[in-house]
Amino acid sequence: MNPLVWLFEKVIEIYSFLLLVYVILTVLINLRIVNSRQPIVAAVGEFLYRITEPLLAPIRRRLPNLGPIDISPVVLLLALQFLVVTERYLLRSF
């Protein structure tokens, strides 16, 4: 396997994991299971927000308003997986 392809796939994998952690943390904060005023929770939440928001914001702008339901992480995860599958398909065809 090409090292650049491996790196690309690992970066997508890590980003997908961070996106899932962000979604879980947001749900736990909204359900008041985790206190967002705790310094560690606030720091982790801020980090995850800064990492995920640049890709989530454009998706949110294009999606219809569903009220409290935010499906932009699902759309982003599908897009990331589509990138990986497309990359594998294109490399296999060459």
C-alpha positions in Angstrom: 0.0 0.0 0.0 1.2 3.5 -0.8 2.2 5.4 2.3 0.3 8.5 1.2 -2.8 6.5 0.8 -2.3 4.9 4.2 -1.8 8.4 5.7 -4.9 9.7 3.9 -7.1 6.9 5.2 -5.7 7.2 8.8 -6.4 11.0 8.8 -10.0 10.4 7.7 -10.3 7.6 10.3 -9.0 9.8 13.1 -11.2 12.8 12.0 -14.3 10.5 11.9 -13.5 9.3 15.4 -13.1 12.9 16.7 -16.4 13.8 15.0 -18.2 10.9 16.8 -16.6 12.0 20.1 -17.9 15.5 19.5 -21.4 14.3 18.8 -21.4 12.1 21.9 -20.0 14.9 24.1 -22.6 17.4 22.7 -25.4 15.0 23.5 -24.1 14.4 27.0 -23.9 18.1 27.6 -27.4 18.8 26.3 -28.8 16.0 28.5 -27.0 17.5 31.4 -25.1 14.3 32.1 -21.8 16.1 31.8 -21.2 19.6 33.1 -19.7 21.8 30.5 -18.3 24.2 33.1 -15.8 21.6 34.2 -12.3 22.7 32.9 -11.5 19.4 31.3 -14.9 19.0 29.6 -14.7 22.7 28.4 -11.2 22.2 27.0 -12.1 18.9 25.2 -15.3 20.4 23.9 -13.6 23.6 22.6 -10.9 21.5 20.9 -13.5 19.2 19.3 -15.5 22.2 18.2 -12.5 23.9 16.6 -11.6 20.7 14.8 -15.0 19.8 13.5 -16.8 23.1 12.9 -14.9 24.2 9.8 -16.4 21.2 7.9 -19.7 21.1 9.7 -20.7 24.8 9.3 -21.0 24.7 5.5 -23.1 21.5 5.7 -25.4 23.1 8.3 -25.9 26.1 6.1 -27.1 24.0 3.2 -29.3 21.6 5.1 -32.9 22.5 6.0 -33.6 23.6 9.6 -34.8 20.5 11.5 -35.2 22.2 14.8 -33.1 20.6 17.5 -32.0 17.8 15.3 -28.6 18.3 13.7 -27.8 15.7 11.0 -24.7 17.5 9.7 -22.3 15.1 11.4 -24.1 12.2 9.7 -23.7 13.9 6.3 -20.1 14.6 7.0 -19.4 11.0 8.1 -21.0 9.7 4.9 -19.0 12.2 2.8 -15.7 11.1 4.5 -16.5 7.4 3.9 -17.4 8.2 0.3 -14.0 9.8 -0.1 -12.2 6.7 1.2 -14.3 4.3 -1.0 -13.7 6.5 -4.0 -10.0 6.7 -3.4 -9.8 2.9 -3.1 -11.8 2.4 -6.2 -9.7 4.9 -8.2 -6.4 3.4 -7.0 -7.6 -0.2 -7.8 -8.5 0.8 -11.4 -4.9 2.0 -12.1 
